[in-house]
């Protein structure tokens, strides 16, 4: 996590909101990712972000998003109907929209 000093020293570029908050653009975040040195489109560079078993990561189409306060309920349909409870910030960060294809991630219980 960058410190506030990075902002003041110009090590990281931000966009300042009307309320005086700093927002870090996605391209600026990518500069600090270890994969930044790889060339190509952002979507192509992120395809191998996570390699997990298909049964632990079912894919489906987002059918509903309900945001209330800090939390959000995201429903999708694929091989199975899945409803996830995540933070509203996560919905915004992932730019989830109805109709998109998304993957749910499950951690298998250790027996």
C-alpha positions as CSV (number, residue, x, y, z in Angstrom):
1,X,0.0,0.0,0.0
2,X,1.5,3.3,-1.0
3,X,2.0,5.9,1.7
4,X,0.7,9.4,1.6
5,X,4.4,10.5,1.1
6,X,4.3,8.9,-2.4
7,X,1.5,11.3,-3.3
8,X,3.4,14.4,-2.0
9,X,6.7,13.3,-3.6
10,X,5.1,12.6,-7.0
11,X,6.0,8.9,-7.0
12,X,2.4,8.0,-7.8
13,X,-0.1,10.0,-9.8
14,X,-3.6,10.6,-8.5
15,X,-6.8,12.4,-9.5
16,X,-8.1,14.7,-6.9
17,X,-11.9,14.6,-6.3
18,X,-14.0,17.7,-5.6
19,X,-14.0,16.6,-1.9
20,X,-10.2,16.6,-1.8
21,X,-9.7,12.8,-1.9
22,X,-7.1,11.2,-4.0
23,X,-8.1,8.5,-6.5
24,X,-5.4,6.3,-8.1
25,X,-6.1,5.5,-11.7
26,X,-6.0,1.8,-12.8
27,X,-3.1,2.4,-15.2
28,X,-1.1,3.9,-12.3
29,X,-1.8,0.9,-10.1
30,X,-0.5,-1.3,-13.0
31,X,2.8,0.5,-12.9
32,X,3.4,-1.1,-9.5
33,X,2.4,-4.6,-10.4
34,X,5.2,-7.0,-11.0
35,X,3.7,-7.9,-14.3
36,X,3.9,-4.3,-15.5
37,X,7.0,-5.0,-17.5
38,X,5.0,-7.4,-19.7
39,X,3.6,-5.8,-22.8
40,X,0.1,-6.1,-24.2
41,X,-3.4,-5.1,-23.3
42,X,-4.4,-5.0,-19.6
43,X,-7.0,-7.7,-20.2
44,X,-4.5,-10.0,-21.8
45,X,-2.0,-9.5,-18.9
46,X,-4.6,-10.4,-16.3
47,X,-5.7,-13.7,-17.9
48,X,-3.2,-15.7,-15.9
49,X,-3.8,-13.8,-12.7
50,X,-5.3,-16.9,-10.9
51,X,-5.0,-20.6,-11.8
52,X,-7.5,-22.5,-9.7
53,X,-9.4,-25.7,-10.3
54,X,-12.6,-25.2,-12.4
55,X,-14.8,-26.9,-9.7
56,X,-13.6,-24.2,-7.2
57,X,-14.3,-21.4,-9.7
58,X,-17.6,-21.8,-11.5
59,X,-18.4,-19.3,-14.3
60,X,-21.8,-17.8,-14.9
61,X,-23.6,-14.7,-16.1
62,X,-24.4,-12.0,-13.6
63,X,-28.2,-11.7,-13.4
64,X,-28.8,-9.3,-10.5
65,X,-26.8,-6.9,-8.4
66,X,-28.3,-5.3,-5.2
67,X,-26.2,-2.8,-3.4
68,X,-27.3,-1.7,0.1
69,X,-24.9,0.5,2.1
70,X,-21.5,-1.2,2.4
71,X,-22.7,-4.7,1.2
72,X,-23.9,-6.1,-2.2
73,X,-25.7,-9.2,-3.3
74,X,-24.6,-10.5,-6.7
75,X,-26.5,-13.3,-8.3
76,X,-25.4,-15.3,-11.3
77,X,-26.5,-18.3,-13.4
78,X,-24.3,-20.8,-15.0
79,X,-24.1,-24.5,-14.2
80,X,-25.5,-23.6,-10.8
81,X,-27.3,-20.5,-9.5
82,X,-24.9,-18.7,-7.2
83,X,-25.6,-15.7,-4.9
84,X,-22.6,-14.0,-3.4
85,X,-22.5,-11.4,-0.6
86,X,-19.5,-9.0,-1.2
87,X,-18.7,-5.5,-0.3
88,X,-20.2,-2.7,-2.4
89,X,-16.6,-1.4,-3.0
90,X,-15.8,-4.8,-4.6
91,X,-18.7,-4.5,-7.0
92,X,-17.4,-1.1,-8.1
93,X,-13.8,-2.1,-8.2
94,X,-14.5,-5.1,-10.4
95,X,-17.0,-3.0,-12.4
96,X,-19.6,-5.8,-12.2
97,X,-22.6,-5.3,-14.4
98,X,-25.7,-7.3,-15.2
99,X,-25.1,-9.5,-18.2
100,X,-21.3,-9.9,-17.7
101,X,-19.6,-13.2,-17.3
102,X,-18.0,-13.6,-13.9
103,X,-16.4,-16.4,-11.9
104,X,-17.1,-17.2,-8.2
105,X,-14.2,-18.4,-6.2
106,X,-14.7,-21.0,-3.5
107,X,-12.2,-22.4,-1.0
108,X,-12.7,-26.1,-0.5
109,X,-13.0,-27.2,3.1
110,X,-10.0,-29.2,4.4
111,X,-11.1,-32.6,5.6
